[in-house]
Amino acid sequence: MRCALPNRAVVALCAILLAGAALCADAAKPFALGEDILLQIALERNLFSVNTIDGAWGAKSEAALAAWLAANGFDADTDRATAYDLIRESEVSSPAPYRLVKVTRSDFETLYPIPRNPAEKALMPTMGYETLEEKFAEIGHVSRICLKKLNPAAAWPNPRPGTVLRLPNVVTTNKPPKAALVKVNLTKLNITVFDANGAMIAYFPCSIAADKSKRPPAGEIRVKGIAPNPNYTYTSETKDFRGKHRKYIYPPGPNNPVGSAWIGLSIPTYGIHGTPNPETIGRAESHGCFRLSNWNAIRLRDMVSEGCRVIVEG
């Protein structure tokens, strides 16, 4: 015996289905911010990073595209629309450019206000995200401005549980290829990665020391150690009663000063690491190390191993 739904239930069910269909249709719109964002997403997914996806084509996007074209044997003058088709054709599968993520109550449990006082920072259980805006921007490898444009109806900076967000689909299940050589270019502010056959397999924008005297000399060094979730030792300018500078150990977390990954180098105190401020990458303003966005630091961390060659180029 078949049971008929009451009229109100039918109306409600239809409303839910229509709303879901509208959401999926909206999420699948490829040109929400123009065609350039599609190419940025494709490059990012293929380890040729534009740093933060923002839908605005600029120098970082141009450099990432040029690197991908060169690495794959294509003409450097290939126009962007053709390049996008080439990237999509080269992928084993071509997933949608966007994906949907629902905000949950547990997302709020990952938020931690970051105090200004070093002693208070050292007492934190983790240096997590301060807002959901920060968290989902990092998950989507996207600028905060672009995140808001993709989700204009969300109550930023902390959308309510149940809010469905549209993010660039940068998720990949592919295991990152292994690196045999990493090159750091101090002039172009980028890191390029090569496999054992000499093929370029990744490109990441980076930041270097503003003070040229703190930059390492050009030459070959090695990866000396890898820390997936590093802590950070902060040395205060003030001194204690013994006349020694106070030191505080900050816990791991995405808002740790060295971010979510540390790749130690054979030059003492130098390393490649993440940052809690990804939109600053590409400038000469760090204290000496090579900074990447957290997601690129994690990806490079998974590609290198101890002893991997690193060449610093002037």
N, C-alpha and C positions, 0 to 999 in steps of 0.2 A: 504494500500500500504506500503510495507516495503522499507525502505531507506538503501542503502548500504553505509558503511563508506568508505571514500577515503582510498587508500592504505597507505598513510602516517599516517592517524589516526589509522588504524588497527595496524600498526607496533608500534606506540607509545603506544596504549592501551595494546598490548601484552607485551611490555617492562615493563610497570607499573605493570601488573599482575605478570609477572615473578619475578620482583624485590620484590614485596610484598610477594610472595610465598617463595622466598629465605630468606627473613628477618624472616618470621614466622618459617621457618624450622630451621634457625640458632638459633632463640630464644628458640626453643624447645629442642635443643641439651642438654641432661642431664649430659654429662660428659665433659663439656668444660674445667673445672678445676679439673677433677678427680671426683670420686664417693663421696669423703668425703664432698664436698660442698652440695650435696643433703641432706645428713644427718644433716648437720649444719642448712640448711634452714628449714627442717622438725622440728628440735628441737626448733628453734627460733619461728616458727609459733605456736608451742604448749606451749609457755611460759617457756620453759626450755632453757635459753639463753646461747649461746656461746660467748656473748658480741658483737663482730664484726665478721660477716661471712667473712672468708678469703680463704677458700678452702684448708687450711693447718691444718691438724689435730694436735691438741696439748693438753696441760693440761686443758685449759678451756673447749674445746670440750669434752674431756674425762670425766670431772667432770659433765658437763651438761647431757651427755648420762647416766652416772651412776645414777644420780638423777632421770632421767625419768624412767629408768628401775626399780629402787627401788620403785618409786611412783606407778608404774603400775603392780607390782608383778612379774617382770621377773627376770631371772637369771642375776646376775651382770657380768657374763662371756660371755654373749651373744655377738657374733661378730657383727661388724658394719653393714655388709650387711643385716643380719637377723634383726637387730634392726631397720634399715630403713624400711624394709617390715612391721614390727610390728607397727611402727608409722603410716605408710600410711594406714594400715588396721584399725587402731583405729580412724582415722579421718572420720567424717560423709561424707565428700567428699575429694577427693584428687586432688587439683588444680595443675596445672603445676608448676614446681619449679621456673620458671622465668616469668616475665611479661614485656611488652613493655611500655615505657613512652616517650612521645614526648616533647622535650624542646620547650617552648614557650617564646614569648617576655615578658609575664608577670612574668616569672621566674626570669628575670633579675631585675625586680622591687623589688624583695625580698632581693637583695644584698646590703650590707652596709659595707664599709671599717671601721674597728674598730680602732679608734685612740689610741695612747698610753697614752695620757694625761687624768687623771681621770676627770678633769673638762669638757673636751670635750666629754668623754664617757657619762657623766651625761646629756648632752644636746642632745644626740641622740634620735630620735623618737622610735627606737627599736634596740636591739642588734641582728640584723638578721645575715644571712649567709654572709660570705665574698666572697665565690665563689660557682658556681654551683656544682663543685666537692664535696665541703663540704655538700651542700644541698642534693644531690642525694645519697651520701654515707649514710647520716642519714636516708633518706627515705627508703633505701634498707637494713638498719642495716648491712652495709658492710664496710670493710676497704677500704681506698682510693686506695691502691695498687690493691686489688681485683676488685674494680669498673673499674679501667683502663684495667685490663686484660679481663673483660667481655665486654668492649667497646673500643677496641684498636684503632678504626678509629676515635673516637670522639676527638674534638679539646679541650683537657683539658688545663686549669681548667674551662673554660667557653665555652662549646660547643654551636655552632650557633643555633638559633631558627630553628626548623624543624628537628633537629637531633633526631633520635630514639634511645633510650638507653634501654639496657636489664638490669633489676634489679632482685635480689632475690625476689621471691613472698612471702613476709611476711605479706601481707595484709589479714586481717580476719574480717569478719562482726560479728563474735561471740562476744557476750557481755562477758567481763572478769568475772570469778567467784569471789564471794565475799570472802574476807579474814577474818578469825577469829583470826589468830595468825601469826605473822611475827617473824622469828628468824634471828638474825644477828650473824654470826660466825666470830669472830675476828682472828681466826687462819687460817681458810680455805678461808677467804675473799669472803664470799658469803652470800646472803640473800635467805632464803627459806620461802615459804608462804603456809599456811595450811587453809583448810576450817573448818566449824563447826564440821565436823565428824572426824577431825584429819588427813584427807588425804592431802598429799602434792600436791599443784596445780600450783606451779611456783618455778623457780630457777633462780636467777640473780647473776652474779659475781659483786663484789663491791670493793671499795677502802676504806681504813680507815686511821687514822692519823699515820704518821710516828713516831711522838713523843708519846711514850706509856703513858706519863703523861697526854696527852690530850684525851685519849680514855676513854669513859664512863666505869664505873665498870660493871662487869657481874651482871645480875639481870633482873627483869621485870620492864618495863616502859610502857607508853601508847602513842598512837598517839594523839597529842594535837590540831593540826590544819593542814589544807591542803590548799595550794596555787597553783592553776593550772598554772599560768604564773607569777612567782614571780619577783619582782624587787630585788635589792641587794644594801645594804648600805656598801660602802667602807670607811674605816677610814684611812686617810693618816697618815704617820709617821711625816709629817711636821705640825707645829703649826701656828695658825693665830696670829694676834696682841694681842689677849687676852690670849695667851698661851694655847689655846685648839686645839686639833687635828681636822683638817678639815674632814668633812664628805661629801660624794657624793653619791647620789642615782642613781644607774644605772637602766635603763629601762628594762622591760622584753624582752625576746628573746632567741633563742637557744645558742647565744654566751654570755649570761649573766653568770657570774661566778658560779651561782647555777643552770644553765640550765633552762629547760622548766617545771620543777615541783619541789615543795618543800613540804615535809611531816614533819611537826614539831613534836618534841617529848617532853615528859613531863620533860626531863632534859633541863634546860634553855640553849638556844643558839644552842642546838643540833637538827639535822634533817637528813632526807634522801633526797637527791636531785640529780638532773642531772648534767651534765658537758658538756662544749663545746669541750672536748677532749676525746672522747669515747675510743680511742685506749690505753689510759693510765689506764683504769679500771683494777683492779686486783693487784694493787701495794699499798704498805703502804706509801702514800705520801700526803694525804689530810691534812687539818688543824684541823681535829677533827670530822667532820661530816662523814656520810656514803654516798659515791658517787656512782651513777649508770650512765650508758649511758642515754642520754636524753630519748630514746624510752622506756627503762626499767623503768625509773623514772615515766614516764607517765602511763605505764601499771600498776605499783604498786599503783600509786595515784588513779587509777580508781578501784582498788580492795579493798583498805582500807577505813575506815571511822573513824571519831573521836571516841576515846575510845578503838580502836582496840589494843589488847595486842601485845607488842613487847618484846621479850626476847633476851638480849645480852648475847652471850656465849663466854667464853674466849678461 
